[in-house]
Amino acid sequence: MLSEGIGPGGACCCAPPRRFLGVFWVVVLLSLLAGCQSIPPQEIKKEPSFPEREVTAQTSLEAVSWSEVPAALWQDRDTKAWAEALERSALYYRRLPSEQIVHFGSSSVSVGAMARACNELAGVARLGDGERLRTVLQQRYRLFRSVGNQQGDVLVTAYYEPLLHGSFRRSDRYFYPIYRRPPDLLESAAGADGHRKIYRLERGQPVPYYDRSQIDGTLLSIDKPGKPGKLAKRGLELVWVDSPIDAFFLHIQGSGRVVMENGRMLRLGYDSANGHSYLAIGKILIDEGQIPKEEMTMPRLRQWLLDHPAENERLFFANPSYVFFRELQGDPVGNINISLTPERSIATDHRLFPKGAPAILATTAPLFAGDGKTVTGWRPDIRWVVNQDTGGAIRGAGRVDLFVGFGDNVEHRAGVMKQTHSQLYFIAPLSDAP
């Protein structure tokens, strides 16, 4: 859902001059046509982040021609995972009233049409025929581009499933709780801006729900360990884990896996949050001069926290947002309550972009040295994706978070992703007709 240290975030075409340069896409095409030949590493650039422009759901997307899409996209034969993600979105749409409207900027499409579109595109994608897919899309579908930030670009980060170690019993080792949703956490209906207010009742009056410091108490204090927070001794602990840093990163990512003492693998997914705004603690360390901005990544942040345990509580409590979890029986799910597909599901601002819709993401991806951790360069990356998640810190038309799943070194891959000058496109059917 989010990435740390780059401001609000989860840490992911092209008409000049503000789009990718034409030569960039020539490199992409030549690479794809060359089969297994790799693109030479590009110089790693230290890019500033850009402010978001003020947009609404009606102004977040602009219609563009299919000619903007680089020809390299149609060379992708590995579209099976995209097909699976599309089928899951079709399931989401079939759960909704067929006449309900899905907005693509100032345009609109019925939910029924979106369900049919996802099924049709999934069927074509499974064939692995890029030319057939291009023909269907150009004849039966429209393309919309995100207006992005003030420079017209999109910042891409990535998120993943972290691995934790835990127990169902609290002990000196397994000391830090992961909480399920409390019964006194209440949620209002969505307002005109799409927001829901989170609150609790105190003497019959609605008040903000407890923030992170109130929930954790002095749990992380070096000199006063174990003073209970507001949720302690209420039977709300799903599991106890052995690292407050891992627990905090689980909150950032929104889902994860816990290896239990007996070897069982417990999967946790986002259930709700306390309603407080998210604050990136990495930005605090940048502002304090502890970590240079250009060096701030998720792995770098983790190492700093490990090296400065006495600072953990101060930094963690600076972020008042708190996430509650539930046990999952299958894959992690997004905000539309369907399983996410690694490398294909994205998280965006749910207030601005159509939930469940097929999309195209044009960005760059890291190249690693043999250790799987050291970034040696960046390669062009354009892929089929589906909008199936959101995040408390994924805000504005210029933000996308790519779900990269679970496995070796995914934290390093997700942690270094903060790619500016990217583009996001959405795909909508031309008509509601079956």
C-alpha positions in Angstrom: 0.0 0.0 0.0 2.7 2.5 0.8 6.4 3.1 0.8 8.4 5.0 3.3 10.6 8.1 3.3 9.4 9.7 0.1 6.6 11.8 1.5 3.1 10.4 1.4 3.4 7.1 -0.4 3.0 3.6 -0.1 8.1 2.2 -1.6 5.8 1.5 -10.2 2.4 7.4 -23.6 4.1 9.4 -24.6 3.8 12.5 -26.5 6.8 14.9 -26.0 7.8 17.1 -24.5 6.5 16.1 -21.0 6.2 12.4 -21.8 9.0 9.9 -22.1 11.4 10.8 -25.0 11.0 8.8 -28.2 14.4 7.3 -27.9 13.5 5.8 -24.5 10.8 3.7 -26.1 13.1 2.7 -29.0 15.3 1.2 -26.4 12.4 -0.7 -24.9 11.3 -2.1 -28.3 14.8 -3.2 -29.3 15.1 -4.9 -25.9 11.9 -6.9 -26.3 12.7 -7.9 -29.8 16.1 -9.0 -28.8 14.6 -11.7 -26.5 16.9 -12.4 -23.5 19.3 -9.5 -24.2 19.1 -7.0 -21.4 19.0 -3.3 -21.5 22.3 -1.6 -20.4 21.9 -0.1 -16.9 20.9 3.5 -17.1 22.5 6.1 -14.8 20.7 6.2 -11.4 19.2 9.7 -11.2 18.4 11.5 -8.0 15.0 12.9 -8.8 13.0 15.3 -6.7 9.4 14.6 -5.8 6.8 16.9 -7.3 3.7 18.4 -5.6 0.3 17.0 -6.5 -2.1 19.2 -8.6 -5.6 19.7 -7.3 -7.9 17.3 -9.1 -11.2 15.6 -8.7 -12.7 12.3 -9.9 -14.0 14.3 -12.9 -10.6 15.9 -13.9 -8.2 13.1 -12.9 -8.2 11.4 -16.4 -7.9 12.8 -19.9 -8.9 10.9 -23.0 -5.9 10.1 -25.3 -5.2 8.2 -28.5 -4.0 4.6 -28.6 -1.1 5.9 -30.6 0.4 7.2 -27.3 1.1 3.6 -26.2 4.6 2.5 -27.2 4.7 -0.4 -29.7 6.8 -2.3 -27.2 3.7 -3.0 -25.1 2.2 -5.2 -27.8 5.3 -7.4 -27.9 4.5 -8.7 -24.4 3.4 -12.3 -24.7 3.4 -13.0 -21.0 -0.1 -11.7 -20.2 -1.5 -14.7 -18.3 -1.1 -12.9 -14.9 -2.9 -9.9 -16.3 -5.8 -12.2 -17.4 -6.0 -13.6 -13.9 -6.2 -10.1 -12.4 -8.9 -9.1 -14.9 -11.0 -12.1 -14.0 -10.8 -11.1 -10.4 -12.0 -7.6 -11.3 -14.9 -9.1 -13.3 -15.9 -10.9 -10.1 -15.8 -7.6 -8.2 -18.0 -5.9 -10.8 -20.5 -8.8 -10.8 -21.1 -8.3 -7.1 -22.3 -4.7 -7.7 -25.6 -3.6 -9.3 -25.1 -3.8 -13.0 -26.5 -0.3 -13.6 -24.1 1.4 -11.1 -21.7 3.8 -12.7 -17.9 3.7 -12.9 -16.2 7.0 -13.7 -13.3 7.6 -16.0 -12.8 11.3 -15.5 -15.7 13.0 -17.0 -16.8 9.9 -18.8 -18.8 7.0 -17.3 -19.5 3.3 -17.9 -21.9 0.9 -16.3 -20.7 -1.8 -13.9 -22.2 -4.4 -16.2 -20.2 -3.1 -19.1 -17.0 -3.2 -17.0 -17.7 -6.8 -16.0 -18.0 -7.8 -19.7 -15.0 -5.8 -20.6 -12.8 -7.5 -18.0 -13.9 -10.9 -19.1 -13.4 -10.1 -22.8 -9.9 -8.7 -22.2 -9.0 -11.7 -20.0 -9.9 -14.1 -22.7 -7.8 -12.2 -25.3 -4.9 -11.8 -22.9 -4.8 -15.6 -22.2 -4.0 -16.1 -25.9 -0.7 -14.2 -25.6 -1.3 -12.6 -29.0 -0.2 -9.0 -28.8 -1.5 -8.0 -32.2 -5.0 -9.5 -31.5 -5.1 -7.6 -28.2 -4.1 -4.4 -29.9 -6.9 -4.8 -32.5 -9.5 -5.5 -29.9 -8.5 -2.6 -27.7 -8.3 -0.1 -30.6 -11.7 -1.1 -32.0 -13.7 -1.6 -28.8 -12.0 0.4 -26.0 -11.0 4.0 -25.0 -7.7 5.1 -23.4 -7.4 7.6 -20.6 -4.2 9.0 -19.1 -3.8 10.2 -15.5 -3.2 14.0 -15.4 -0.5 13.2 -12.8 1.2 15.8 -10.7 1.9 19.4 -11.6 4.5 18.3 -14.1 2.0 15.8 -15.6 4.0 12.7 -14.4 3.2 9.9 -11.9 5.4 8.7 -9.0 5.5 4.9 -8.8 6.4 3.0 -5.6 5.9 -0.6 -4.7 4.6 -2.7 -1.8 5.0 -6.3 -0.8 4.1 -9.0 1.8 6.7 -8.8 4.6 7.7 -11.9 6.6 7.4 -11.8 10.4 8.0 -14.3 13.2 5.3 -14.7 15.9 3.4 -16.7 18.4 -0.2 -16.9 19.7 1.2 -16.4 23.2 3.0 -13.4 24.6 6.5 -14.0 25.9 9.8 -12.1 26.4 10.6 -12.9 22.8 7.1 -12.4 21.2 6.2 -9.2 22.9 4.6 -6.9 20.3 0.9 -7.3 19.4 -0.8 -7.2 16.0 -4.4 -6.2 16.7 -7.6 -7.2 15.1 -10.3 -4.5 14.5 -11.7 -3.3 17.9 -15.4 -3.4 18.3 -15.6 0.2 19.5 -14.1 1.5 16.2 -17.0 3.0 14.3 -17.2 4.1 10.7 -19.5 6.6 9.1 -21.0 6.4 5.6 -18.8 7.8 2.8 -19.2 11.5 2.2 -19.2 13.4 -1.1 -15.4 13.3 -1.1 -15.3 9.5 -0.7 -14.0 9.7 2.9 -15.4 7.8 5.8 -15.0 9.2 9.3 -13.5 6.8 11.9 -14.4 7.4 15.5 -15.4 6.0 18.8 -18.0 7.0 21.3 -17.1 8.7 24.6 -19.9 9.5 27.0 -22.2 9.1 24.0 -20.3 11.6 21.8 -18.2 10.8 18.7 -14.5 11.4 19.2 -11.4 10.5 17.1 -10.2 7.0 17.6 -7.0 6.4 19.6 -3.8 7.3 17.8 -0.7 5.1 17.6 0.8 6.3 20.9 -2.4 5.7 22.8 -2.7 2.2 21.4 0.8 1.2 22.0 1.3 3.0 25.3 5.0 2.8 26.3 5.4 -0.7 24.7 8.5 0.4 22.8 10.2 2.4 25.6 13.7 1.2 26.5 13.4 2.4 30.1 9.7 1.7 30.7 8.8 -1.5 28.8 5.3 -3.0 28.9 3.0 -0.2 30.1 -0.3 -1.1 28.5 -2.0 0.9 25.8 -5.7 1.5 25.2 -6.3 -1.9 23.6 -4.3 -4.1 26.0 -6.0 -6.9 27.8 -9.1 -6.7 25.6 -8.4 -10.0 23.8 -7.8 -8.2 20.5 -4.3 -9.6 19.8 -4.3 -11.7 16.6 -0.6 -12.6 17.1 2.5 -11.5 19.0 5.6 -10.8 17.0 9.3 -10.5 17.9 10.2 -7.2 16.3 8.5 -3.8 16.7 10.2 -2.7 13.4 8.7 -5.7 11.6 5.3 -4.8 13.1 5.6 -1.2 12.0 6.5 -2.2 8.4 3.5 -4.6 8.4 1.3 -1.5 9.1 3.0 0.2 6.1 2.5 -2.6 3.7 -1.1 -3.6 4.8 -0.6 -7.4 4.6 2.0 -10.0 5.4 2.9 -13.4 6.6 3.9 -14.6 10.1 5.9 -17.8 10.7 4.6 -19.2 13.9 6.6 -21.1 16.5 5.2 -24.5 15.3 6.1 -23.7 11.7 2.6 -22.7 10.6 2.3 -19.8 8.2 -0.3 -17.2 9.3 -1.4 -14.7 6.6 -2.6 -11.3 7.7 -4.5 -8.7 5.7 -5.8 -5.2 6.2 -9.1 -4.9 8.0 -9.4 -1.3 9.0 -7.4 1.7 10.3 -7.8 4.2 13.1 -8.6 7.1 10.8 -5.6 9.3 11.5 -3.5 10.7 8.7 -0.4 8.8 7.7 3.0 10.5 8.2 6.2 9.0 6.6 8.8 8.6 9.3 11.5 8.5 6.6 10.8 12.1 5.8 11.4 13.0 9.5 14.9 11.5 9.2 15.6 13.3 6.0 14.5 16.6 7.5 16.7 15.9 10.5 19.7 15.2 8.3 19.9 11.6 9.6 19.6 10.0 6.1 20.2 11.9 2.8 17.1 12.2 0.7 18.8 10.4 -2.2 19.7 7.5 0.0 16.3 7.0 1.6 14.9 3.6 0.8 13.0 1.0 2.8 16.1 -1.1 3.5 18.0 2.0 4.5 15.3 3.0 6.9 15.1 -0.4 8.4 18.8 -0.5 9.1 18.7 3.0 10.7 15.9 1.8 13.1 17.9 -1.3 14.0 21.0 0.8 14.7 19.0 3.4 16.8 16.5 1.4 19.0 16.1 4.2 21.5 14.7 6.4 18.7 12.0 3.9 17.5 9.2 5.0 19.8 9.7 8.7 19.0 9.6 8.0 15.3 6.8 5.4 15.3 4.6 7.7 17.4 5.1 10.6 15.1 2.9 8.6 12.6 -0.5 8.5 14.3 -2.0 6.1 11.8 -2.6 2.6 13.0 -3.8 -0.5 11.0 -5.9 -3.4 12.2 -5.6 -6.8 10.7 -7.5 -10.0 10.1 -6.4 -13.6 9.3 -6.5 -14.5 5.6 -7.2 -17.9 4.2 -5.8 -17.1 0.8 -3.9 -14.3 -1.0 -3.8 -10.7 0.3 -6.9 -8.7 -0.8 -7.2 -5.1 -1.9 -9.8 -2.5 -1.2 -12.3 -4.1 -3.6 -12.1 -7.4 -1.6 -10.5 -9.6 -4.3 -7.1 -11.3 -4.2 -4.2 -9.2 -5.5 -2.0 -10.4 -8.3 1.7 -9.9 -7.9 3.3 -7.6 -10.5 -0.2 -6.7 -11.9 -2.3 -5.2 -9.1 -1.8 -1.5 -8.3 -3.0 0.8 -5.6 -4.2 4.3 -6.4 -6.3 7.0 -4.8 -9.8 5.4 -4.7 -11.4 8.9 -4.7 -10.0 9.7 -8.2 -9.6 6.5 -10.2 -12.0 3.7 -11.2 -11.9 0.7 -8.9 -11.2 -2.6 -10.6 -10.4 -1.1 -14.0 -7.7 -2.4 -16.4 -4.7 -0.1 -16.9 -1.2 0.3 -18.3 1.8 1.4 -16.2 4.9 2.9 -17.8 7.8 3.4 -15.5 11.3 2.1 -14.8 12.4 -0.9 -12.7 15.6 -1.6 -10.8 18.5 -3.8 -11.9 20.3 -5.5 -9.1 23.8 -6.9 -8.6 24.3 -10.5 -7.8 23.6 -10.0 -4.1 20.0 -9.1 -5.0 20.2 -5.9 -3.0 22.6 -3.5 -4.7 20.9 -1.4 -7.4 23.2 -1.1 -10.5 20.8 0.8 -12.8 17.3 1.0 -14.1 15.5 -0.4 -17.1 12.4 0.8 -18.9 9.3 -1.1 -17.8 5.8 -1.0 -19.3 3.2 -3.5 -18.1 -0.5 -4.4 -18.0 -2.0 -3.8 -14.6 -5.4 -3.6 -12.8 -6.5 -1.0 -10.2 -7.4 -3.2 -7.3 -6.2 -1.5 -4.1 -5.6 1.8 -2.3 -3.6 3.1 0.5 -3.9 5.8 3.2 -0.8 7.5 1.9 -1.5 7.0 -1.8 -3.1 10.3 -2.6 -3.5 12.4 -5.7 -3.5 11.7 -9.5 0.3 11.5 -9.4 0.7 8.4 -7.2 0.7 4.6 -8.0 1.8 1.7 -5.8 2.7 -1.6 -7.5 2.1 -4.8 -5.6 5.2 -7.1 -6.0 4.1 -10.0 -3.8 6.1 -12.2 -1.5 9.5 -13.8 -1.8 13.3 -13.3 -1.6 14.5 -9.7 -1.8 11.1 -8.3 -2.5 11.6 -5.8 0.3 14.7 -4.5 -1.4 12.9 -4.2 -4.8 9.9 -2.5 -3.2 12.0 -0.4 -1.0 14.0 1.3 -3.8 11.1 2.0 -6.0 10.3 5.8 -6.2 10.2 6.4 -9.9 9.2 9.8 -11.1 8.4 10.6 -14.8 6.1 7.6 -15.0 2.7 7.4 -16.7 -0.6 5.6 -15.8 -3.3 4.8 -18.4 -6.8 3.4 -17.8 -8.8 1.3 -20.3 -12.6 1.6 -20.7 -15.1 0.0 -23.1 -16.5 2.2 -25.9 -20.1 1.5 -25.0 -22.4 -0.3 -22.6 -23.7 -2.6 -25.3 -23.1 -6.3 -24.7 
